[in-house]
Amino acid sequence: MSQSLNSETSTVDDAILQLQAANDELVQRVNEQITLETFDSTDEEVLKQLVEGLGDPRGLVRLRFAETLGEIGEAATPFLIAALGNHPNVVVRRAAAKTLTIISDPSAVPNLLHAFLNDEDTVVRSSSAGALARTGEASVPALLEIIASNEHPEDIKGHAAWALAFIGSEAAEYLYQALNAASLDVRCAVIGALGHVAQEQSDEKSCSLLVSALTDPEAIIRTEAAAALGQVNYPPSVPHLILALQDRDLDVRKAAINSLGKIGDRTALEPLQTKLDDSQEVIRVLAKLAIAQIERQSEADDW
């Protein structure tokens, strides 16, 4: 019995080694062809083999296959899409999503969305969200729909909001339009994304919209806007953030204090000092920290 088991194990090991050797030869050969510009991107059989190589048990080899497919580009998209949607090996589905991140082909958006919303594997879903983010503008309408929908769980909406923020300036026109959406979730996501847009390109329009959002009827929007202005470090927002120190919502006041500390404008010192006697301990602590932050920045500027 033991001899039989050993024989079977040896046969399996030999098969794995042969497959790995074939994968090594394939990826080396294709890379040489790409370098010499002799690779035939219409060779469907080779493209299928390359996608199967994403299931290699060796992580570095999977990475080589992904990079090779990334070099091939959009010609590989249909085969990666097929693997993402149907491959029984979860390792291949994960690697296919990650490879589509490299290629960033807009034609893959519908399939990436399906995997993001429906695949049973969390890594496939998160990798598909990453690919949607990297694909950029073509993903934005669908991401906004996901955030607005009541059918999707909070983790899916959170990934969609992250992807929207990652896309940033490419999504700017969509974001401007969506700022007045009926969905509060969409408006929150848009405020966060506008902060990224403003950081990326010092976009005056985005900064102005964030300032305007400090007076939004919804406290969560005011909070997000106050926090974003601190990340952007937009000095013209200081007077508006000072006004936000009197907001009726505690989270808005906290965000305004933190942002004033980050921006470091000395005109905020006196309003912040009045908060050292606030009835809320958290406000007193944050005000003290913000004052110290501004004073440190002032000392550094003097040098």
HUQUI-V195685 format. One line per field, one symbol per residue. phi: phi as a letter, one per 30 degrees, with the letter a starting at -180 (. if undefined). burial: b if it has 24 or more other C-alpha atoms within 12 Angstrom, else e. A space follows every 50 residues. Layout:
# HUQUI-V195685
phi=???
burial=???
This chain:
# HUQUI-V195685
phi=.dddddddddddddddddddddddddddddddddddhcdcdcdddddddd ddddcedceddeddddddddddidddeedddddddbdddddddddddddd dddhceddeedddddddbddcddddddddddddddjedddeddddddddc dcdddddddddddddddhddcedddedddcdddddddddddddddddddd bhddddddddddddcddcddddddddddddddhceddeeddddddcedcd dddddddedddddiddddddddddddcddcdddddddddddddddddddd ddd
burial=eeeeeeeeeeeeeeeeeeebeebbebbeebbeeeeeeeeebeeeebbbbb bbbbbbeeeebbbbbbbbbbbbbbbbbbbbbbbbbebeebbbbbbbbbbb bbbbbbbbbbbbbbbbbebeeebbbbbbbbbbbbbbbbbbbbbbbbbbee eeeeebbbbbbbbbbbbbbbbbebbbebbeeeebbbbbbbbbbbbbbbbe eeeeebbbbbbbbbbbeebbbbbbbbbbbbbbbbbebbbbbbbbbbbeeb bbbbbbbbbbbbbbbbbbbebbbebeeeeeeebbebbbbbbbbbbeeeee eee
